[in-house]
């Protein structure tokens, strides 16, 4: 359900771009896509210089540079994220890099890292960021 809502927003933004730049964006390529991957394959890749979704995901992925991060970084991910899948090789890079603090939760979706408001507002992820920054 969330993916379909997200896709509606992507189609709406593409229509706005086509209205602003009709020589650049062709609405003939816009259709009802079954997934974000389909949209990325047919729209994002086409207009941003990639060969397809696989090429886009490979070249745009931060997984390619995780081993080169030297600035202290916090990565929070949930295994039930409907969009971001962490592959075993990527997880290994995250865990092996001492500059990266890696937190993976079972629940949280794409951006709903909340907790019961037990004496505070329940914004779990924001509190983790504050803890991380205060340790630097």
Helices and strands as residue ranges (DSSP letters): H 2-20, G 27-29, H 36-39, I 40-44, H 45-48, H 53-60, G 62-64, G 66-68, E 73-78, H 88-96, E 100-105, H 124-135
